[in-house]
């Protein structure tokens, strides 16, 4: 059985961070050990929230306790996402080092959350630099959107060729596998969006309709599902197809519901049994 240590935020109401990613992975049959970096009432997109930001020392203490159960060797991947403060980055990297010491085959999957093309960066100004200089070089798999990929590589990719070149540049920094979660090339058909997966000299892309909603937590679900499928199959085509199918159905269900929060539980069959309704095309 695949086991993943997921070090992310937690909210009681709604679905972001671990509150978005744990259940879909469990629905795939993955054993997930969540370590929470915040314990908020709701995500910060509402403008008001309650609850504590965890001290990095407390997060490290939870990880240490897992190690005291001699369980690090069981972990196949460490996942991290939104980093609310600088201190948590070092804590995550320490956890990764401990896991890899116990299981050299384990991977670190990092979602380098910092912003998007529409709104720019929405994290503290120190976080993108931290991600680029310290965190991403230690990752094996990263899941940036096109905007984040550009920041990491100091480029502004637009076309598919430019995006592939930026992927090569970020892979030269350390990660061997890259999932670009939103490719918005100028020559795409109107009303569509693409997702691109790359590993070594191989690359695959898939196009879907671009649904008109802002869905907090969808990136967390995407990173979790792709990492889980990748660990199981080591097939870019299959991992990308299954991830995109499930996330699209989740977003469509959310849009149809008229609600702001992801309809995460309602969409559970899409994780376990993705329809594979979109063509995945090899571009390299």
N, C-alpha and C positions, 0 to 999 in steps of 0.2 A: 504494500500500500504506500502511496505517495504521502509524505508528511511535509507540511509547509509551516514555517514560523513566520507569522505576519505581524510586523511591527508598524502599526498605523494608528490613526485617530479613531475615536469611538464617539458616536452620538446615540442618545436614547431615542430621539424622535427623528425619523427619516433614515436615509441610507447614504452615508459617505464613509470612506476609510474602511476600517474593519467591519463596520455596520453594513457596508455594501459588498465587501469581497468575501467574507467568511462563508456565508450561506451558499452562494453559487459554487464555491469550491467544494463544500461539503456535499452539495447535491450531485457533484461529479464523482463522489466517492473519495475525496481527498481528506486526509486527517489534517486539521488546521489547529495550530496553537496560537491564538491571538494575544499579542502584547499591546496594550493601549497606551498611546502617547498623550492623549487628552481624554477627558470624560465630560463631554459637553451635552447640554440639553438638546441642541440642534446644531446644524452646520452654520458657519459664520455668514453665509450668504443672506441670511435673514436680517443682518445688521445688529441683532441682539441675541445673546445666548448666556447661559449660566453653566457653571461647573469649572473644574480645575484643569489647567495645563500641567501635565505630569512633569515633575522634576526629572531631568535625565538620570540622576542617581537612582531614583525610584524605578525607572524603566530598566536600568542596568541591573538592579536588584532582582527584578522579576526574571530577567534572563539568567542571572546567576543561579536562581533557585531551580530553573529548568536544568541547568548544567549539573546541579547537585543531585538530580535524579539520574544522572549519567545518560541523558537522553539526546545530547547533541548529535551523536552518531546516527540517530534515526532520521534526522532532518535532511530532506532532499533540496530544499530551497528556502532562502530567507527573502521575504518580500517587504519592501518599504514604499511609502507613498509621500503624501504631503508632510513637509517638515515645518512645524510651527516655529521653531527656534533653532539657533545655531548649535546648541549643545546636543541636541538629539542626533545630529549627523554622526558625531564621534561615537555616541553610544551604539548606534546601528552598526557602524563599521567594526566596533569591538565585538559585537555579537556575531557578525559575519565571520570574523577571524576565528572566533572560538568554535563556531560550527564547522568551518572548513578544516580546522585542525583535527577535529574528531571524524569528519567525513570529507576527504579531499574531493569527492565527486559532487558535493553540494554546490549549488549555484546561488548567486545573489542577483535577484531581480529588482531593479530600481525603477520606479515611475518618477522621473525628475520633474515634479510638479512645480511650475513657476508662473504660468500664465497662458494666454492664447492670443491669436492675431487680432481678435476683436477688442479685447480689453487691455492688452499688454500684460505686464507682470502684476500679479496680485499678492505676492508674498513679500516678506521683508527683504529689503534690498541686498542683504548679505547672503540670502539663501541661494540665488542663482550662481553666485561666484563659488560658494561652498560646493554646490552640486557639480559645477564644471571642473573645479580644481581638485577636489578631494573624493567626492562620492562616486561619480560616474566612472572615473578610472578604475575603481575597485569592483565595478559591477560586471556581471557576465551577460545579463540581459537588461535592456532598457526599453521603456515604452513612452517616448516623448511624442507630443504632437509636432506638427511641422514648425510652429513658432519656437517651441522649446529646442528642437533639433537645431534650428538656426542659431539660437543663442549659444548652445553648447559648442558649436563649431565656428562661431563668428562668421556665419554666412547668412544669406537670405534666399533659401531655396524656393523656387516657384514651379519650374517645370519638373517633369519626372526625372530627367537627366540630372538636373541640379540637386534634386532630393536624394537621388542615388549617390551622387558625389559627396553630399553632406553626410550620408550614412557611412560611406567609406572613411570620411574624416573622423567621425565619432568612434567608429570601430578601431581606428588607429590609436585612440586614447585608452582603450581597454576592453570594452564590451564586445563579445563575439556575435551576439544576436541583438537585432534592433527591430522593434515594431513601431512604425510611424503611424500614429492612431488617427491622424486627419491630414490627408494629402489633398490640397486644394489647388491643383494645377490649372492655369488659365484656359487650357484647351479642353477641359472636361465638359461633358454635356451639362447644361443648366439644371440646377436642382439635384446635383449628385455630389457625393463625397467618396473618397477612396481611403483604403488602409493598405499599408505596405509592410511586408515582413522580409527581413534579410538575415542571412547567416552565411559566413564565408563568401563564396562567389555566387551564391544563389539568392534570387529575389522574386517574390510573388506579390501581386496586387489584386485587390477586389474592390468593385464599385457598387455602391448602394444609393438609393434615394437619400437626400439630405433632409431629415425630418426637422420641422420648424419648432424646436423646443430647446431650452437650456436645461440640461439634466445633471444636476450636481450628483456626483458619485458614479457616473457612467464610465469615467476613465478608470476608476478603481475596479469596477467590475471587469472592464476590458483587460486590464493588466493581470488580474487574478485568473481569469479564464484562459488567456493565452499562455501564461506561465504553466498552469496546470496541464493544458493540452500538450505543450512543448515537452514537459517532463515525461509525459506518458508516451508520446509518439515520435519525437524528434523529427517530425515532418512539418516543414513550413506550410505547405499547401493545406494539410489537414487541420493544423492548429489555427491558421488564419481563417479558413472557411468556417470552422465550428465556432470560433470566437465571434466573427462578424455576424453570423446567423443568429446567435443567441442574443447579442447586444442589440441588434436591429429589432428583434421581436420584443425585447424588453422596452426599448424606446417607443416602439409603435403602441404597445399596450399602455404605456404611461401617457402618451399623447392622447390616445382614445379615452383614457379615464378622466382627462381634464384636470388632473391633480398635479401638484408641483413636485412631489416626491416620487422617486422611482417606485414602480409597482413590482418590487423585487420578489416577493413571495408569490404573487400571482403569476409571474413569468417563469416559475421554476422548471416547468417541463421543457422550456427552451434551452436551459443549461444541460439538462440530462439527455435530451433528445433533440439536438439542433436540426432544423429542417434542411440545412445546407442548400439554401435556395439561391445563392449567388455564385456566379462563376469566378473561380480563382485562376488568374492568368500569370504565367511565368514571364517575367520581364528581364531576367538575367539567368 
